[in-house]
Amino acid sequence: MISSADIYLLGSGVLSFLDITLYTQKILRQCKTVFFLHDISTLERFLKEITPNPVNLMPIYYVDGRNRSDIYQDIARHVIEGAEKEKPIALLMHGHPLVYSSISRLILTQCRDRGIGVEVVPAVSSLDRMFIDLGLDIAERGLQVLSAAMAVHEGIVLNPKVGCIFFQIAHATSPLAMRLCETPPEDVTPFKEYLLDFYPPEHVVYIVESAVELGFESRITPLELERLEKAAPAMNYTASLFVPAVMQRQMPTG
Ligand SMILES: C[S@@+](CC[C@H](N)C(=O)[O-])C[C@H]1O[C@@H](n2cnc3c(N)ncnc32)[C@H](O)[C@@H]1O
């Protein structure tokens, strides 16, 4: 049995349907409607097999050129109106539902005000996949995790002795959705200048894009920080940036 929530906020994990937990699958099977936000064809086929009414909101609302916050508001409204018509329903998102998801935060706030019950279910996030692709155990040196736009805009002070993963590096300076457009190199310059306040120009950083579709490999693009604009074509909607810690030189012994 699943709980008695009206809305389930779920995550599909990262690699197609392979990361979906057993509990999430159970909820997907029992919800009257499952809204989802993906353009991964093998995942879409899987959803058609296990849930009676899967509805992809991505092509309806996620139109390039629209303001991202309007898109998030529209999706939250659509899901809440869905739950007012029939229960239970679910929203299945990429990765983990509480890792960088404005939509989840909007739904939680608005449902609290209206007395609608929401259960958020843990899932595999892109961080989990990136740890594997980078061979990174964060117990070794810790980790800072930030949104690129927020870090630059607020001038957040970084600790270069601790590695950092930046989310949402594509079109970081624009409030508009641009899923299908390449990031222009000039958009990368403010982010690079910000990082140069904390890391040396020759420091090697990594654009990471963990595979999301079956049959594709994860892509890791290493390059020196001072050349970050050259990696603009790799900075797409599902890419993140890993900046390793600057290691202190070993003190001579003896
Ligand atoms: C709106 S956030 C959603 C994150 C998602 N909820 C999660 O759990 O990872 C989208 C950002 O997550 C990161 N991301 C998502 N998928 C990724 C992937 N396959 N590889 C690397 N980073 C990814 C990127 O920084 C991207 O801009």
Ligand as a Chemical Component Dictionary entry (heavy atoms), coordinates in Angstrom:
data_LIG
# 
_chem_comp.id                   LIG 
_chem_comp.type                 NON-POLYMER 
_chem_comp.pdbx_formal_charge   0 
_chem_comp.three_letter_code    LIG 
# 
loop_
_chem_comp_atom.comp_id 
_chem_comp_atom.atom_id 
_chem_comp_atom.alt_atom_id 
_chem_comp_atom.type_symbol 
_chem_comp_atom.charge 
_chem_comp_atom.model_Cartn_x 
_chem_comp_atom.model_Cartn_y 
_chem_comp_atom.model_Cartn_z 
_chem_comp_atom.pdbx_ordinal 
LIG C1  C1  C 0  16.507 21.993 -12.707 1  
LIG S1  S1  S 1  17.911 21.134 -12.125 2  
LIG C2  C2  C 0  17.170 19.610 -11.713 3  
LIG C3  C3  C 0  18.090 18.676 -10.994 4  
LIG C4  C4  C 0  17.455 17.329 -10.683 5  
LIG N1  N1  N 0  16.276 17.469 -9.863  6  
LIG C5  C5  C 0  18.445 16.404 -9.973  7  
LIG O1  O1  O 0  18.078 15.728 -9.027  8  
LIG O2  O2  O -1 19.577 16.338 -10.396 9  
LIG C6  C6  C 0  18.763 20.798 -13.622 10 
LIG C7  C7  C 0  20.258 20.825 -13.410 11 
LIG O3  O3  O 0  20.682 19.602 -12.824 12 
LIG C8  C8  C 0  21.949 19.217 -13.336 13 
LIG N2  N2  N 0  21.781 17.961 -14.078 14 
LIG C9  C9  C 0  20.635 17.377 -14.426 15 
LIG N3  N3  N 0  20.871 16.239 -15.120 16 
LIG C10 C10 C 0  22.210 16.115 -15.204 17 
LIG C11 C11 C 0  23.059 15.162 -15.812 18 
LIG N4  N4  N 0  22.560 14.141 -16.488 19 
LIG N5  N5  N 0  24.400 15.315 -15.709 20 
LIG C12 C12 C 0  24.911 16.383 -15.018 21 
LIG N6  N6  N 0  24.146 17.327 -14.447 22 
LIG C13 C13 C 0  22.807 17.199 -14.541 23 
LIG C14 C14 C 0  22.378 20.325 -14.320 24 
LIG O4  O4  O 0  23.167 21.274 -13.610 25 
LIG C15 C15 C 0  21.044 20.917 -14.719 26 
LIG O5  O5  O 0  21.156 22.256 -15.177 27 
# 
loop_
_chem_comp_bond.comp_id 
_chem_comp_bond.atom_id_1 
_chem_comp_bond.atom_id_2 
_chem_comp_bond.value_order 
_chem_comp_bond.pdbx_ordinal 
LIG C1  S1  SING 1  
LIG S1  C2  SING 2  
LIG S1  C6  SING 3  
LIG C2  C3  SING 4  
LIG C3  C4  SING 5  
LIG C4  N1  SING 6  
LIG C4  C5  SING 7  
LIG C5  O1  DOUB 8  
LIG C5  O2  SING 9  
LIG C6  C7  SING 10 
LIG C7  O3  SING 11 
LIG C7  C15 SING 12 
LIG O3  C8  SING 13 
LIG C8  N2  SING 14 
LIG C8  C14 SING 15 
LIG N2  C9  SING 16 
LIG N2  C13 SING 17 
LIG C9  N3  DOUB 18 
LIG N3  C10 SING 19 
LIG C10 C11 SING 20 
LIG C10 C13 DOUB 21 
LIG C11 N4  SING 22 
LIG C11 N5  DOUB 23 
LIG N5  C12 SING 24 
LIG C12 N6  DOUB 25 
LIG N6  C13 SING 26 
LIG C14 O4  SING 27 
LIG C14 C15 SING 28 
LIG C15 O5  SING 29 
# 
